[in-house]
Amino acid sequence: MPFSNRRILLGITGSIAAYKSAILLRLLVKGGAEVQVIQTEAARDFIGPLTLATLSGKPVLSEMHLDDQWANHVALGHWADALLIAPASANTLGKMAHGLVDNLLTAVYLSAKCPTLVAPAMDADMWDHPATQDNLSILSRHGVVVLPVGEGPLASGLEGPGRLAEPEHIVEELQAFFQRDTSLAKKKILITAGPTHEAIDPVRFIGNHSSGKMGIRLAEEALRNGYEVVLVLGPSSEPTPVSNRLNLVRVTSALEMQEAVRQHLHATDIFILAAAVADFRPDVPAAQKIKKEGRQSLALNLVANPDLAAWIGNNKKPHQFLCGFALETENLVENARAKMDKKNMDLIVINSPNDAQSAFGYDTNKIAILDKSGKLISFERQSKNDAARAILQAIAERL
C-alpha cells in the first residue's frame, strides 16, 4: 500500500470543497495511512466531525481552548510524516504565510517538523488576487508544497481557477512527494543564481540584467523535493527561501562565486549553474571614484573571468552531475550542445531573451532541456516555478 506506515495530519478548513475531504480521507486510509484529522471551526459548517471520525477511526481535533487538544499541538507536529491541508482556504493560507495562530490547525503548522502540503480552494477572483498569490509565494519560500488548483465551474457560478484538486490527484501528488523525499533525502545540490558585479571603481560595476529568480525558484523546488541545498547567490533583491536545509551564500563577483563553489565542490552531488556570471572584469579596479571632469572617453582593460562551468566539469567526480544554462540569441540548440560538450556537462537548459516574457527579470521562462544523449525536450512559456520543477524532474530521471 502506498502509504503503509505513514502518519498524516489532514487539516480541513472552511471551504465548500470540504465535502471532498471525506473522499480524500477514505483514499488515504485505504492506502494504509494513519490519519489524524484537524478541523477549523469554519470547516465544521461544511462537513461534520462524525463522518470524519468514522472514516479515520480517530476523534476529530478542532478546538484549541480544550486542554487535552491544545497541549497536543507540538506533539502532533512531531508525530506526523506530513501535514496535508485540503481544502486550504484563502484565509488559512494568509494566516500560515504570516505566522498567525488563532486555531489548533495554525498552531500545529507552526510547530510541525514534518513537510507541509496545501491544496488551495477558493473562488477565481480570490485565487487571482495579488494578496493570495503573494501568500502562496511566501509559503513556497518557507518550503510548503502548494498543489495545483483545478479549473472549471465554481460554487459562485463563475468558471476559472481555484477549484480544489480532485482527491485522487491529491493522493497521487502526496505519493510522489513521499517517493521524492525518500530518494533525495541525502542528496546535496548546489545552485548558483543571479548576476555578478565586477567593480570598475567603488561605486560602478560591470553587470547584467539577471534577477536571480530562476535560480531561487530552483532552490525552492529542490527544498520541496528533499534536497540539502547550497544557494550561491549574486547581487539580487529577490526574496530567498527559509529552511534549515538551505545554506545561503551571498557573493558579489565571479571570483567570489567560484571560491564559494570550490568550498563545496567535493560535498555536492548535483550542480545547477543558473547564475549569469560576467565573462570579463576590469583588471585593476580604481581605488577611488573615477571622475568625469576633463574626460571625453574612458578606456577599461578587461580580463577574462574563470569559466566556472568548465572548471566544475573538469574537476567533478563520476558520481557528480552538472547542469548548466545556455542563454542564446541565435542557433540555440547548436550553441548549447557545443557548450555542454566543451564543459563536460550532463544536462543543459536552453533559453533566449528573444522569447517574449522569458529569461532576465520575468516570472516566466520558455526553456528546452538537452542531455548528453542528444534528447531534447522543449516547453512552452511557463512560470519559473514550473520550469524549475521540469528541470529537477529531468535531473532526477537521469540520476
KOLPADO-690231 format. One record per atom (N, C-alpha, C, O): x, y, z; residue in one letter. Coordinates in steps of 0.02 Angstrom, whole numbers, plus 50000, padded with zeros to 5 digits. Example, Ala and Ser with C-alpha at 12.3 -4.5 7.8 and 13.67 -1.06 7.14 Angstrom:
2
506604971650390a506154977550390a506604983550390a507124983450423a506424988850354s506844994750357s506455000250394s506705005750402s
//
This chain:
399
500424994050000m500005000050000m500445006250000m500945006450035m500265011349962p500705017049952p500865021050015p501385024250020p500405020850064f500505024850124f500605020550187f500475022750243f500815014450176s500925009950232s501435012950281s501975015150261s501255012950345n501675015550399n501765023150396n502195025950431n501365026550356r501395033950352r500875036850400r500315034350405r501075042250435r500615045750480r500495052650452r500955056550443r499865054150439i499685060250404i499195064350446i498685061750469i499345070650454l498865075450482l498475078450425l498775081350379l497825077750426l497395080550373l497035086650402l496595085950444l497225092550379g496905098750401g496345100650353g496435100550292g495765102350380i495185104150339i494945111050361i494815112250420i494905115650312t494715122450328t494045124250298t493735120150263t493805130350311g493135132350292g493065133850219g493175139550197g492875128950180s492765129650108s492215124850088s492155119450117s491815126850040i491285122450015i491575115849990i491235110749989i492215116049969a492545109949945a492705105150001a492975099749987a492555106850063a492715102350119a492365095650113a492585090750143a491815095350075y491485088850068y491935083750034y491865077750045y492405086249992k492865081649958k493385078650006k493705073649990k493455081750065s493955079250112s493775072350138s494205068450158s493125070750138a492915064050159a493165058850109a493385053350128a493125060450045i493375055849993i494135055249999i494405049749994i494465060950009l495195060850016l495395056750076l495865052650072l495065057650132l495215053950193l495135046450181l495555042450202l494605044550148r494485037350134r495055034450091r495275028850103r495285038350041l495825035849998l496475035150037l496855030450025l496615039750082l497225039350122l497215033350168l497705029650173l496655032250201v496595026550246v496625020050207v496955015250227v496295019850150k496315013850107k497025012450084k497205006650073k497425017750075g498115016850054g498595014950109g499195014350098g498335014050170g498745011750226g498965017050274g499335015550321g498745023350266a498965028750309a498585028750375a497995026850378a498915030950427e498595032650490e498475040150488e498945044050483e497845042150492v497665049150480v497335052150542v496865049250571v497585057850563q497265061850615q496995068150583q497365071950552q496345069250590v496015075050560v496005080850609v495845080050668v496175086850583i496085093050621i495625097550579i495775099150522i495065099550610q494595103950577q494625110950607q494695111650667q494565116050565t494445122650592t493705123250608t493295119350586t493555128350648e492845129250667e492415130550605e491855128050601e492685134350557a492295135850497a492175129550456a491665128950422a492645124850458a492565118650419a491975114550444a491665110850405a491815115150508r491255111150536r490585113250506r490105109450510r490555119250477d489945121350444d489825117750378d489265117650352d490355114750352f490305111550286f490305103950289f490015100650246f490635101050340i490645093750348i490705092250423i491115095150458i490295087550446g490275086050517g490845081650540g491095077550501g491045082350603p491605078250628p491435070850634p491885066650633p490795069150640l490615062050647l490825058150585l491105052650591l490695060950526t490895057550464t491645056450462t491875050950446t492025061650479l492745061250476l493035056550529l493505052950516l492745056650588a492975052150642a492835044850623a493245040450637a492275043750592t492105036850572t492595034250519t492815028550523t492765038550471l493225036450418l493935035750442l494305031350418l494145039950489s494845039650512s494955034950570s495505032650582s494415033550607g494485029350667g494785033150725g494995030050774g494805039850721k495075044050774k494605049950787k494295052450740k494565052250849p494175058350861p494475064150822p495075064850816p494035068450796v494255074250759v494455079750809v494085081250856v495035082750797l495275088250840l495105094850807l495155095650747l494895099750849s494725106150819s494785112050866s494965117450844s494635111150930e494575116950974e495215117951015e495395113751056e495545123651003m496175124851036m496095126551110m496585126051147m495505128351133h495425130251203h495325124251248h495305124951309h495255118251219l495195112251260l495885109851278l496305108651235l496015109151343d496685107451366d496945101051335d497535100551318d496515096051329d496755089551304d496915089751230d497265085351205d496675094851194q496845095551123q497415100551114q497895099251077q497365106351148w497875111551140w498565109051159w499055110751126w498605105051211a499255102651234a499595098151183a500195096851187a499205095651135n499475091051085n499765094451024n500035090950980n499725101051018h499895104150954h500635103150937h500805102450878h501075103050986v501775101750972v501885094350957v502235092650909v501585090050998a501675082850987a501415080650919a501715076450886a500855083550898l500575081750833l501055083550777l501145079750729l501365089450782g501835091550731g502455087250727g502785086950675g502625083850781h503195079150782h502985072150763h503385068150738h502345070550773w502085063750760w502035062250686w502165056650665w501845067250647a501645066050578a502235065550530a502755068550542a502135061850476d502595061850420d502445067450371d502875069550332d501825069850372a501635075450329a501005078750357a500575075450386a500975085350348l500365089150362l500075091150295l500375094750257l499475088550282l499125089850219l498495093950235l498055091550270l498455100050208i497875104250220i497475104550155i497695107550106i496885101450157a496465100950097a495735100350118a495535095450148a495335105350101p495505111450065p495845116550110p495735116850171p496265120750079a496585126350113a496265132750088a496355134650030a495895136150131s495545142250112s496035148050106s496595147750131s495815153350073a496235159350067a496395162150136a496945164650148a495905161850181n496005164350249n496555160550285n497005163550316n496535153950282t497045149850315t497725150750283t498225151050319t497755151250217l498395152350184l498715158850207l499315159250217l498295164150215g498555170550239g498825170050309g499345172950324g498475166450353k498715165550422k499385161750422k499845163650459k499425156450382m500045152550380m500625156750355m501175156350382m500505160650303a501045164550273a501325169650322a501925171350318a500915172050367h501135177450412h501195175250485h501255179350530h501175168650496g501305165950563g500775167650614g500925168250673g500145168250593l499605169850639l499295163450666l499175158650629l499185163250731v498915157350764v498275159150801v498295162750851v497715156750776d497085157750812d496655151450813d496065151750831d496945145850793n496595139450798n497105133850803n497715134950795n496865127950815l497305122250826l497715120650763l498305118850768l497405121250704l497755119450642l498355123950630l498895121550613l498265130550638t498835135050626t499365134250680t499955135250666t499165132450741a499655131050793a500075124950776a500675124850786a499745119750750v500095113750730v500565115150672v501135112650670v500335119350624y500765121050567y501415124250590y501955122450566y501375128950636l501985132350658l502425127850700l503025129150707l502145122550728s502535117950769s502805111950730s503245108350754s502545110950670a502675104650633a503405104150612a503695108950587a503695098350622k504365096750597k504325092850531k504835091650499k503725090950512c503625087050451c503485091750392c503345097650403c503535089250331p503355093350273p502615095250274p502205091550301p502455101050245t501765103350240t501575104050167t501945106850127t500985101450150l500715102050083l500025105350089l499645103750134l499875109950043v499225113150044v498885112349976v499215112849924v498235111049977a497825110649917a497325116349920a496795115649952a497465122049889p497035127949895p496345126749864p496265122649819p495855130349890a495175130149862a494835136749877a494785138749935a494605140149825m494275146649833m493995148849767m494085145449716m493635154549767d493365157149705d493915159949660d494455161549684d493775160549596a494275162649548a494555169549563a495155170649558a494115174249583d494355181049597d494815181049658d495305184749659d494645177049708m495075176549767m495745173449749m496265175649773m495725168349707w496335165049686w496805169749648w497405169649658w496505173849605d496905178349563d497145184549600d497585188149576d496865185949658h497045192149693h497785192149712h498045187049733h498115197849704p498835198249720p498995196149791p499535193349804p498545197449839a498685195549908a498735187949915a499175185349950a498285184349881t498305177049883t498945174449850t499275170049877t499115177249792q499715174949757q500345176549797q500815172649798q500355182349831d500925183949874d500975179049931d501525176849948d500415177249961n500425172450017n500675165649994n501055162450030n500475163549934l500715157149908l501465157449895l501825152549907l501715163149871s502435163849860s502815163449926s503335160249930s502555166649978i502875166350043i502895159150068i503405156750092i502335155650062l502315148650086l502805144350047l503125140050076l502855145449982s503335141649942s504045142949965s504445138249970s504215149249981r504885150750006r505005147450073r505575145950091r504475146350111h504545142950176h504565135350169h504595131850219h504535132950108g504585125750097g503925122150093g503925115950088g503365125650096v502715122450090v502595120350017v502735124249971v502345114350007v502185111949940v501475114149924v501005112049957v501405118349873v500745120849852v500515116549793v500815116849739v499985112749803l499725108449750l499325112649700l499005117549720l499335110749637p498965114649586p498215114549599p497935109649622p497885120149583v497155120349587v496875118049520v497215117949469v496245116149522g495895114349461g495545120349431g495485125549463g495305119549370e494915124849336e494245121949317e494185116049301e493735126349317g493065124149298g492535127949335g492675133249363g491915125249337p491365128549372p491515129049446p491755124349477p491355134849476l491475136049547l490805137249582l490295138349550l490815136849648a490195137449686a489845144049675a489235144549681a490235149249659s489935155949649s489555156449583s489185161249573s489645151549539g489355151949473g489865154049421g489735153449361g490445156649443l490985158349396l491335152049371l491235146649399l491735152849320e492165147549297e492885150149296e492995155949278e493355145949315g494055147949315g494455143949364g494235138749387g495065146349380p495495142649427p495265143849499p494955148849515p495425139049541g495265139649612g494935133549641g494865132849701g494715128949597r494395122749622r494895118449660r495485118149641r494675115249712l495105110349747l495285104849698l494855102249663l495915102949697a496125097249656a495715091149676a495535090349734a495585086849628e495195080849643e495575076449694e496185076049692e495215073149739p495545069049791p496045064049762p496575063049791p495875061049706e496335056149677e496995059449656e497525056549663e496945065649630h497545069149610h497965071149671h498575070849669h497635073249725i497995075049786i498375068949813i498945069549835i498055063149811v498375056949834v498985055449791v499505053449817v498915056249726e499495055049681e500065059849697e500645057749698e499905066149709e500425071149725e500775069449791e501385070049797e500385067249839l500665065449904l501105059249898l501645058949928l500885054449860q501285048349850q501945050049814q502475047549833q501905054349762a502515056449727a502975060249773a503585059549769a502695064449818f503105068249864f503485063549911f504085064549921f503145058549938f503495053849983f504045050149946f504575048849974f503915048249884q504425044649845q505035049049833q505605046749840q504925055449816r505485060149805r505855061249870r506475061349872r505485062149924d505795063749988d506255058150010d506785059350039d506045051849997t506445046050017t507075045449975t507615044150001t507005046349909s507575045249864s508085050849866s508665049749851s507865056849884l508315062649880l508535065349948l508885070349951l508325062050002a508435064950069a509175066250083a509335070850120a509615062250054k510325063050069k510705066350012k511315066950015k510355068549960k510685071749904k510825079049920k510405082549949k511405081349900k511585088349910k511645091749842k511975089249797k511325097449837i511305101049773i511565108149783i511395111449833i511975110449737l512225117249738l511955120949678l512005118549621l511655126749690i511355130749637i511685137749638i511725140949690i511905139949581t512135146849575t511575150949543t511205148449501t511515157249565a510955161349541a511145168649541a511605170749576a510785172449500g510875179749499g511455181849455g511785177749423g511585188349453p512145191049414p512775191149456p512765189349515p513325193149426t513915195249464t514055202549446t513915204749390t514335206149493h514525213149482h515285213549487h515585211749537h515585216049433e516305216549429e516505223949436e516345228049393e516855225649490a516975232549508a517405236249457a517935233749436a517185242249437i517595246949399i517945251649448i518545253049441i517565254149495d517825258249550d517355257049609d516925252649604d517415260449665p516995258949723p516245259849712p515855257349752p516035263449659v515315264649650v515045261949584v514435262149574v515465259549540r515235257149474r515455249949463r515945247549492r515085246549420f515255239549406f515015237649337f514615241049306f515275232049312i515025228749252i514565223149276i514755219049318i513965222849248g513485217749269g513015215949213g513155217349154g512455212949230n511945211149181n511255211549214n511195213349272n510745209849176h510055210949199h509765204949237h509165204949251h510165200049254s509895194249289s509605196249357s509915200049394s509015193549372s508685195049436s508805189649489s508725190849549s509015183649466g509095178049512g508465173949522g508475169049559g507915175849489k507275172449500k507295165049482k507045160849520k507605163349426m507605156449404m507985151949453m507755146549472m508565154349475g508955150349523g508605149749590g508645144549622g508275155049611i507915154749675i507315150049670i507175146249717i506965150149614r506415145349604r506685138149605r506365133649632r507275137149577l507585130449578l507745128349650l507635122649669l507995133049690a508145131549760a507515129849798a507515125149838a506975133549787e506345132149820e506085125149802e505875121349846e506115123549738e505875116949717e506325111349743e506075106049762e506975112549745a507435107549772a507295106249845a507315100449868a507145111449883l506985110649954l506335106649961l506285102350005l505835108149919r505205104449922r505325097049906r504955092749930r505825095749865n505965088849844n506415085049892n506585079249879n506625088249946g507005084649997g507755085449994g508105082450035g508015089549948y508735090449943y509005094750001y508645098850029y509645093750016e510025098650053e510295103550001e510595101349952e510195110050011v510335114949959v510845120049981v510795122950036v511335121249938v511785127049944v511595131749887v511655129849829v511375137749904l511205142749853l511725148249855l511775152049902l512125148549802v512645153649795v512335159249753v512245158549693v512185164849785l511765169949755l512155176449746l512415179249794l512185178849684g512475185349670g512005190949691g511485189549720g512185197149677p511775202849698p511055202349672p510945202449611p510585201649716s509885200749698s509455203349755s509615202449813s508895206549737s508425208949787s507835204149796s507365205649833s507845198449761e507295193749766e507285190249834e507805188649861e506675189149862p506635185349925p506905178249915p506815175249862p507225175549966t507515168949963t507145164150009t506815166350056t507195157549997p506845152750040p507105152850111p507655155150125p506685150250156v506875149350226v506825141950242v506285139050238v507375138950261s507375131850277s508015129950314s508545132850302s507955125050359n508555122650394n508965118150348n509505115950368n508725116750288r509105112850239r509425117350186r509675114950136r509395123950197l509675128650149l510285132150179l510255134850234l510835132150141n511425136150157n511465141550104n511655140250047n511295147750123l511295153350077l511975156950081l512175159350134l512315157250024v512975160450020v512915166449974v512795165649914v512985172450001r512945178549961r513635180349934r514135180349971r513665181849869v514295183949838v514155189949793v513585191649780v514695193149771t514635198949726t514945197549659t514625198449607t515575195449659s515955194749596s516005187549573s515835182849610s516235186649511a516345179949484a516865176149524a516795170149535a517395179549545l517915176149585l517645173849652l517815168449676l517215177949683e516905175849746e516435169949736e516415165349777e516075169849680m515635164249665m516035157849655m515845152549681m516585158249619q517005152349609q517275149749675q517305143749686q517485154249719e517755152149783e517215148749825e517355143749859e516615151349824a516065148249861a515925141249835a515805136649874a515925140549769v515815133849740v516385129249757v516275123349772v516995131749755r517585127549770r517535124549840r517715118749850r517285128349887q517235125949956q516735120149963q516775116250010q516265119649916h515755114349919h515845109149864h515405104949854h516395109449828l516465105149769l516395097849785l516005094349751l516745095349834h516765088149846h516145085549883h515985079549879h515785089949918a515205087749957a514555088049916a514025086149942a514585090349854t513985091449814t513865085549768t514325082949737t513225083549763d513035078249716d512815081149649d512955078149596d512475086849650i512195089749589i512355097249588i512245100749637i512595099649531f512715106749521f512215109249469f512135106249416f511875114849484i511465118249434i511705125449430i511655129149478i511965127249372l512275133749364l511795138449328l511815139049266l511375141749367a510875146349338a511105153649341a510755157949315a511685154949372a511925161849377a512155164449309a512395160649267a512065170949300a512335174349241a512995177549260a513025183349280a513525173649255v514185175749277v514515180149224v514525178349165v514785185849245a515125190249197a515725186749166a516115183549201a515795187349101d516355184249067d517015188049078d517545185049078d516965194649089f517565198749097f517495203249158f516945204649182f518065205549183r518095210249238r518655215249225r519145213549191r518605221349252p519175226049247p519785223049282p519725220249336p520365223749250d520955220549279d521165223649345d521355220149392d521115230249351v521295233649413v520755238949428v520785244349400v520275237349470p519765242349488p520085248449520p520555247849559p519825254349503a520085260549532a519935260749606a519405258749629a520415263149645a520335263449717a519845268949738a519535268549791a519775274149696q519325279649710q518845280549651q518965278049596q518295283949663k517805285149610k518135288849551k518465293949561k518045286249491i518325289349432i517915295549415i517305295149406i518235301249410k517895307549396k517805308549321k518215306449281k517245311749303k517095313049233k517465319249207k517615319649148k517615324049251e517885330449230e518515329549187e518985325949205e518505332849129g519085332749084g519125326649041g519605325949002g518635321949046r518665315749005r518145316048949r517575318048961r518335314148891q517875313148836q517745305748824q517275303948788q518155301548854s518075294248847s518425290948906s518815293948942s518265284548914l518575280648968l518725273748941l518275270248918l519335271748943a519545265048920a519645260548980a519975262349029a519355254548976l519435249549029l519805243549000l519645241348944l520275241049036n520615234949015n520275229149051n520305228549112n519955224749013l519575219249041l519965212749034l520295211548984l519925208549085v520225201949082v519685196749093v519165198149124v519795190849068a519285185549071a519215182949143a519705181949178a518595181749162n518465178249225n518545170749214n518475168349158n518685167049267p518715159749260p518045157149235p517515159749252p518065151949195d517465148649170d517235143549223d517505138149228d516735145449263l516515141349319l516255134549297l516415129449327l515855134549243a515575128149219a516125123449196a516115117549212a516595126049158a517145121849134a517575119349192a517815113749191a517665123649242w518065121649300w517735115949338w518075111149358w517075116449348i516725110849382i516745104649338i516875099149362i516615105549273g516625099849227g517285096149227g517295090049221g517835099849233n518495096749234n518665093449300n519095088949303n518335095549354n518515093149421n517995088549453n518125085749506n517415087749423k516905083749454k517065076349449k517405074049403k516805072549498k516905065349500k516345061849460k515845064949444k516445055349445p515935051849404p515235051949434p514745051949396p515175052149500h514515051949531h514185058849533h513595059349549h514545064149516q514275070949520q513955072849453q514185070849399q513425076749458f513015078549400f513045086049390f512955089849438f513165088249328l513225095349313l512695097449262l512675094849206l512275102249283c511775105149239c511935112549229c511985116249278c512005114649167g512145121549153g511565124949116g511065121749101g511645131349104f511155135249066f511495138249005f512085139949007f511115138848952a511365142248892a510855147448872a510305145848848a511035153748882l510615159348859l510875161448791l511405164348785l510485159848739e510725160848671e510245165448632e509645165448645e510525169148585t510115173448542t510055170648471t509645173048432t510475165648453e510435162648387e510715155448391e511105153848435e510505151248343n510735144348340n510715141148410n511215138548434n510125141448440l510065139648511l510315132648527l510745131748570l510055127648491v510215120748508v510945119148491v511295115848529v511175121548433e511865120148412e512365123148461e512855119948481e512255129448481n512705132648528n512685129348596n513195128648630n512085127348617a512025124148683a512365117248683a512695115448732a512285113548628r512615106948625r513375107648627r513705103848661r513635112548592a514365113748593a514595115648662a515125113448685a514215119848697k514395121948764k514385116048812k514825115348854k513875111748806m513815105948850m514405101248841m514685098748889m514585099848778d515135095248764d515795098148788d516205094548817d515905104448774k516545107648791k516665107848866k517235107248889k516135108548905k516205109548977k516015103449018k515945103849079k515925097748984n515805091449017n515175091649061n515175089249117n514645094749035m514005094849070m513615088549056m513715085149005m513165086849101d512725081149092d512045083249063d511685079149034d511875089549072l511225092149051l511295099749041l511695102949076l510925102448994i510955109648985i510245112248972i509855109248935i510085117949003v509445121248995v509525127148948v509965131348959v509115127348896i509185132348844i508615137448850i508035135548856i508785143848849n508275148948844n508555154848804n509145155148789n508115159648789s508325165148746s507945171448766s507345171248779s508295177148767p507945183548779p507515185648720p507125190348725p507575182148663n507165183648605n506435181548616n505985184148583n506325176748661d505645174448675d505295179248722d505595181648770d504665180748708a504285185548748a504225183248820a504095177448834a504335187948866q504245186848938q504645180748963q504405176649003q505255180248939s505685174748959s506365177548981s506545183248965s506725173349017a507405174949039a507405180649090a506995180649136a507865185449083f508015190249136f507405194149160f507045197249120f507295194049225g506815198549257g506095196249257g505705198749297g505915191449215y505215189349211y505065183649260y505525180249283y504425182749275d504205177149317d504065170949276d503895165649303d504125171549210t504015165949165t504645164649125t505095168849121t504675158749094n505255156849054n505045151749003n504605147549016n505355151948946k505255146848894k505915143148887k506415146148866k505915136848904i506545133048906i506505126848862i505965124548843i507085124248847a507165117548819a507725114148858a508175117448883a507685107648864i508175103848903i508505098848856i508175094848823i509175099048854l509565094648810l510035090548853l510375093148896l510055083948841d510525079748879d511085077048834d511095078248774d511545073448865k512145071248829k511985066348772k512365065748725k511425062848778s511235058148725s510955061648664s510865058448612s510815068048670g510525071848615g509775072648621g509455075748577g509475069948675k508745070548684k508575077748702k508865080548748k508105080548665l507895087448675l507155087648693l506735084848658l507005091048749i506305091948770i506175099448771i506525103148806i505675101648734s505505108748731s504855110148766s504395105948765s504805115848798f504215117748836f503955124448810f504335128648786f503305125348815e503015131948803e503185136548862e503415134248914e503065142948853r503185147648908r502785145548969r502185144048964r503105145549027q502785143449089q503075147449146q503565151149137q502775146849204s503055150249263s503745147449278s503895141749262s504155151449310k504825148949329k504765143549382k505215139449389k504225143549421n504105137949467n504035131349428n504345126349445n503625131549375d503525125549335d504155123649297d504305117749289d504525128649273a505155127149239a505645123849287a505985119049267a505675126249349a506115123149398a505915115949411a506345111549417a505275114749414r505025107949426r505235103349368r505435097649379r505175105849306a505365101849247a506115100349246a506315094849229a506515105249265i507245104349265i507445099049317i507835094549302i507175099649377l507355094749429l507085087849413l507405082849429l506505087549381q506255080949360q506715077849308q506845071849311q506955081949261a507415079249210a508065076749242a508325071549221a508315080349292i508915078149327i508795071649364i509195067049361i508225071349401a508065065349439a508015059149394a508245053749412a507715060049336e507645054349290e508325051849266e508415045849257e508805056349258r509455054349233r509925051949288r510435048849274r509755053449350l510145050749405l509985043449418l510275040349463l
//
